[in-house]
Amino acid sequence: MYSLVKQVESITGKELNIALIKEAYEYVSNFPSDFYDMPSKEYKQKFHISDEEYNSMILDYVLLEKYQTLLRNCDFFELIN
């Protein structure tokens, strides 16, 4: 596997960011599989959620979407400097 990765890196001029793969997988695995809706303002009001907690929920959702997209698209290659 290592040889294959190195060959792809030399052909594409991009490096596989293994730390990003691990970070994305660990973040996504901390959420239930049905966690996919961004909490609405109505949800915040209905359950009397504080602004701080609501902002944290929004940030969680945004990061979850980011990491799910990275995993789905296998977008872990970065230009080699």
N, C-alpha and C positions, 0 to 999 in steps of 0.2 A: 504494500500500500504506500509506504514511504517513497519508494522509487517512482511509482505512478504520480504521486503528488509533485515530486521534484521535477518530473518530466513535463507535467502540465504547467508548472510554474516557469520553467525555462522557455517553453513555447509561447506562453501568453504574456510573459513579463510581469505576471502578478503572483503574489504570495498568498498562500492559504493562511487565514488568521484563525488558528485553532483556539486561541483564547476567546475570540468572539463567538465561536460555535458553542463552546462550553458555557459562556455567559448567557447566551440566548436560550440554550436548552434548560439551564438551571432556572432561569426566570420564568419561562413558559411552564415548566413542570410544577411550579408552585401554585398554579391556578387550576380550578376544576375545568374539565373540557367544555362545559356549557357556559363559561364566563366569556361573553362576547359582546354584550351591550354596554355602551357608554352610559353611565348613570345620568339621568336627566335632572333638570331643575325641579321638576315635579316630584321625582323620587326623593330628592334632598329635602324638600318641604314636607312631604308625606311622612318621612321617617325622622324628621327633626335632626338632620345631620349638620354638624357644624361646618363652617366654611373651610376650616383647615382639613377636616376629614374628607370633605367633598373634593377639595383640590387634590388631595392625596389619591383619592379614587380615580380622578381624571388622569393623573400622572400614571398610575398603575395601568389604566386602560391604554394610554398612548404608548407606553413602553411595551406592553403586551402585544399590541398591534405591530410595532416596529420589529420585535423579535420573531413573531410569527411569520411576518413577511420575509425576514432574512432566512428563516428555516425553510419556508415554502419555496423560495426562489434560489436557495443555495447560494446566496450572495455573500460569500465569505472571502472573496479574493480581492486583494488590494494591490495597487501598483507598487512594484519594487523600486525603492529609491536608489 
